[in-house]
Amino acid sequence: MTEPGEIVAELEPELGRADGPAQPLDGGITNRNFRVRFGSRDCVLRLPGASTGLLGIDREAERLATAEAARLAIAPALVAAGDGYLVTEFIEGEPIEPERLRAAPQSAARALRAFHDSALTLPTRFWVPELLADYERIVSEHGGSVPASYARTRELAAQIADALPLDDPVPCHNDLLGANLLSRRADPGVAVLVDWEYAGMGHRMFDLGNLAVNNGFDAAAEDRLLVAYYGEPPSTARRSALALMRIMSDAREAAWGVVQGVISDLDFDFGAYARRHFTRLERAADGSSLERWLKLARAQPPGSEPVTT
């Protein structure tokens, strides 16, 4: 395992002498993160966890996405990147509380729209049905087995993909957990997106559904999100697409927990994490609403541009 001191020593000729050893940062269940000051610049050094390449992470896509997001002023600056590490600007701030994000999702929505429309082409594709197949294969190759609920989850993901196909992929973040949306203390009204390691060419509505389900959005908060993203009142098709992509997001999280439980060496209960997301997606997909959402999404795809009426 690479130690932070080794990377710090390697970077000092380029970035300046480190002001003391790298200090571990709390949070994160995939990588190890450290705060370190090079000269007068405060930075975050990230070292990938073991076997993270099996999770569908493309480190070149992460680097390109981080750089583009920084250019768009929606992410910390990229300071350095190399084999086995990424260094970004450390920002004084804190995660945006879910209550605050639900009440005012406009800044996050604008950040996502800017990134989606940036014309950046990433070297990897992010599509949940494909990930589910890959994760199941990886679990089997490592001597594990998927839970009984996995088959139903793959079936749901396939249904949603049929209604909302990945016909026009755009660069996406794909991991909008609450901890990955920060506000700078100097400018608390502006959302800053961090942790771009799952970035890939995907479905813009997945990012919106991922943001909504991971931060407890209700129907009113979802409408605020859609208005901020599209610039017009939400259609039933867009509401339906968002509901479907909430399920797709939980399918990914549940499967991610299953594969991490087999390959990760971090001290975290990945089994409980997977069960929580399997339960939530099954609850959301239960009943007549699913068929109605699928029908509406098929009849009128949500589109990327405002609809003229």
Secondary structure as GFF3:
##gff-version 3
##sequence-region A 1 309
A	DSSP	alpha_helix	4	15	.	.	.	ID=ss1
A	DSSP	beta_strand	23	24	.	.	.	ID=ss2
A	DSSP	beta_strand	31	38	.	.	.	ID=ss3
A	DSSP	beta_strand	41	48	.	.	.	ID=ss4
A	DSSP	three_ten_helix	52	55	.	.	.	ID=ss5
A	DSSP	alpha_helix	59	71	.	.	.	ID=ss6
A	DSSP	beta_strand	78	82	.	.	.	ID=ss7
A	DSSP	beta_strand	85	89	.	.	.	ID=ss8
A	DSSP	beta_strand	93	95	.	.	.	ID=ss9
A	DSSP	alpha_helix	98	103	.	.	.	ID=ss10
A	DSSP	alpha_helix	106	116	.	.	.	ID=ss11
A	DSSP	alpha_helix	128	141	.	.	.	ID=ss12
A	DSSP	alpha_helix	149	163	.	.	.	ID=ss13
A	DSSP	beta_strand	170	172	.	.	.	ID=ss14
A	DSSP	three_ten_helix	178	180	.	.	.	ID=ss15
A	DSSP	beta_strand	181	184	.	.	.	ID=ss16
A	DSSP	beta_strand	187	193	.	.	.	ID=ss17
A	DSSP	beta_strand	200	202	.	.	.	ID=ss18
A	DSSP	alpha_helix	204	214	.	.	.	ID=ss19
A	DSSP	alpha_helix	219	230	.	.	.	ID=ss20
A	DSSP	alpha_helix	236	263	.	.	.	ID=ss21
A	DSSP	alpha_helix	270	285	.	.	.	ID=ss22
A	DSSP	alpha_helix	289	299	.	.	.	ID=ss23
###
